[in-house]
Every structure is written in structure tokens, then in C-alpha cells.
Amino acid sequence: MRRIVFFDLDGTLTDAGPGIKASINYALNKMNLEELGWDSDWVVGPSLWGTFKKLGVIEERLDEAVSLYRDRYNVKGYIENRVYEGIPDQLATLKSMGYVLCVATAKPTISAISILEYFELSQHFSYEFGSNLDGSLSDKSALLKHALEVTGIDPKDSLMIGDREYDIFGAKSNLIKSIGVSYGYGSKNELKEAHADCLIETPMELVGAVKQLLPI
């Protein structure tokens, strides 16, 4: 029987904050808006449209803000990033055990694939699920529903791993168990309040947590 594990990308597999924040600031600067403050970790995870709206961009200019962000991010922002220590070994172990690994991220699929290839992680994954360039499927609930349909997997045979409440909420809305990782951009309290089925503090705990929640 197949067991599928969905991984968020930013804040779960890689520390993508520097490139995301710099690219958001680039867009805000081009639009003559105030740049991010010191407490800006919250921008890593949600959809860009929602993020720019919270930052004061009016509805009519959201597409412009996202376009400006991508002008920088797609050139160099995506490599202002690093793989969390231990992730490659954990992925290799899970795959060798027979788990089917997938990425499920709010960022566009094309960007996710570029990151996975650049950091030599793509060989671990059977599927890469991301949003469309128009922002559709950036909601984790819709994205995971789509992923379940494409893979044909029963929710009880799958697991979602992520660092933000959006990952946990998306999993719960699709009856998928979840692991919250507190080494990313979401706090332990955020993940607890979202009712993740399990919390881990380091990437090295991934294999053990997956085996516990989704035995193979």
C-alpha cells in the first residue's frame, strides 16, 4: 500500500526567508511603499497576494506587486536560500523506506521545481504540487485536495509536513494527518493552536515522526 508524504517547501525543506523578504522589499520600494519591518517572518508561507494586501497594497495593484516581486525573485531571490541541515539525508531515508514524497507549496510550481533542482533535492520527489501563476491553488486546502485527486491516494494514507498554520489547516480540511516543524517560520504556539498531530524541533526528527504517524 502506498504512503504519501507531502512537504511544504519554504521553512520546511529550505530557509527561504532572505530571498523572499528581499524580493518583497524590492517590490514595495518600486511602488514607493514602506519596506518590511524587523518582525517580518510572517511573510514566509502565505500567498503573495494576501501578503501584499496586508502590507498595504490596494486591490487594484496587487498583480503589479506580485509581478515586481517575481522580477527579482525569479532571477536571484530563489537562490538566496539554503537547505536545512539534515534534510537531504532524511528525504533519502524516507524514500528508501518506500514512502512516496511530494512537495506541496503555495509558491508557483515552476519556482518550486527551480529551487529543488538548484539545491539538488528534486531526485527525492515523485510530484511537485504548487500554485498557478495567477495565484490559484495557493490555498493549502485547495492545493492538497488537488494533490489527492492527482495521486489517487486516500487521505488516511497521506501526511502533510509544514512550518505554518496554513499547512496544518490545509491538511485538516482534507482529513490528512500533519506534522508541524518549529525550526521554520511558524512558532511552536502557532502550530499547537492549529492542532498539528505532531510537533518536531529539528529536521533530524522527521523520519521518526513520519514512521510514528504513518507506518509503512
N, C-alpha and C positions, 0 to 999 in steps of 0.2 A: 504494500500500500504506500502511495506517495505521501510524503510530508513536505509541505512548502513553507519556507520561512521568508517573509517579506522584511527587507531592511530599508529604513529611511536612509537618506544619504548624508545631507548636511547635519553635522552634530552627532551622527551615529557612526558612520564609516570614516568621515573626514571632518577636520576642523576647518570649515569653510568660511568662518566669520570674517577674517580680514578682507577677502576679496569681495564678499557681499557688501560689507559696510562701506568699503572704498567706492564701490560702484554705485551704491545708493547716494553717497555724498557727491559723487560726480554728477549724477542726475539732478540732485537738489541744487547744487551750485549753478548748473547750466540754466535752471529755472528761477534763479535768484531767490531761493528759499533757504531757510536756516538749516545747517547741516546737523547730523546726529549729535546728540549729547554723549556724555561718558557712559550712561547706563543704556546701552543700545543692543544688548544681546537678544532682546525680544524680536529683532528684525530677522533673525535666522530661523527659518521654519515656515512662516505663513506665506501666502501667495503675495506676489509683488503688488498687485492691485490693492489688496487690503492694507498692506504696509504703507504704501504711498498715501492712501486715503487717511490713515492715522497720522501721517506726518504733515497733513495739511494741504495736500494736493487736491484741487477741486475735481469733481467727477469728469468734467469735460477735458481735463488734461492728464488723466491717469494713463491713457495709452501712450501719450508723449513721454511721460516719466519712465514708463517701462521700456520704451524704445531707447531712451537715453541711457538707462541702466545697462541695457544689453550691448550698446555701442562699446562700453568699456569692459563689461564682464566677459563677453564672448571673445575678446582679444587677449586680456591678461587677468581679469578677475578670477576666472575659473582655476587658474594655477597658483593664485595667492591662497594657498590651501595646503593641507598636509593630511596624510593618513594617520589615524590614531595608532599609537604603538600597540602591537599585538593583533590588530585587525586581520592582516593577511593570513597569519597562522590559524586564527580562529575560523576564518572562512574556509580555508583549505581542509581543516579538520572536519567541519560540518559537512562539507561536500563529500569527503571521503567516507563519511558515515552513511551517506545515502540521502541526505536532505537535498531538496531542490531549492536553490537560493535565488531570490528575486530582489530587485531594487524597486521600491515604491516611494517616489519623491514628488513633491509639489513643483519642483523645477521642471522645465521642458525636457522631454525625453532626449532630444538632441544634445542638450547641455549635459545631462546625466551620463550619456554614452561617452562624450568627450572627456569628462572627468575620470570615468572608470578606465578608459583606455590610457589616458595620460599617466595615471598613477598605477597602471598595471594590475587593476583589480577585475577587469572585465571577464577574465577566464573563469572566475568563480561563479558567475551568474548565468542562469538559463533565460531569464527575462529581465528587461528593464522597463518598468512602468513609470511614466511621468506625465506631466500635463501637456496640453497642446499649446502652441504659441499664442493662441487667443485667450489663454487662461482657463479654458475648460479642462476639467479633471484635476484642477489644482486643489480641490477639496478632497481631503483624505478619504472621506466616506465614499464619495463617488469614484475615486481612483481605485480603492480596494474592491468595490463592487465590480468595477470593470475588470480588475485583475483576476478575481474569482471566476468571472464569466470566461475570460480568455484561457485560463489554465484548466478550467473544468474541475477545480478542486472543491471539496466540501469544506466549509469554514472550520469544522471541528478538526480537520487535518492540516490546519494552517496556523501561522503565528506571525504577529507583527512586532517589530522591534524599532523603537524610536526614542528620541530625546525630548519631544514636546507633547503637550496635551492633545494636540491635533492628531498625532499618531494613535494615541490611546482611544480617543473619541471615535476616530475612523474605524479602528478595529472593533470596538464595542458595537457600533451601529451595524456591523456585518457579522456579528457573533464570532469574532476571531479573538483568541487569547492574545495577550500583549505583554511585552517586556519593556519597561521604561529604563533608559540608561541615563544616569545622573552625571556622567562625565561630559555630556554635551552642553547644549544651550538652555535646556529647561531645568528648573530647580527640582530638588527632591520633593519639595512640597507640592509643586505643580503636578508632578507625576503621581504622587499619592492621592491628591484631590481628584485626579482624573480616574483613579481606581485601576491603575495598571495591575495586572495579575502578579507581576514580579518586578522588583527593582534591583538593578546592579550598579556598582560604582566604577567598575573598570572593564575594558574590553576583554580582559583575560577571563572574566566570569561568563562570557557569552555561551560557550559550549555547554557548561554545566547547567545554565538556566534553560537553554533550549531542550536539553535532554530531560530535564525535570518536567517542563510544561508540555512537551510534545515528543514523547518517547517514540522511538522508531523500531 
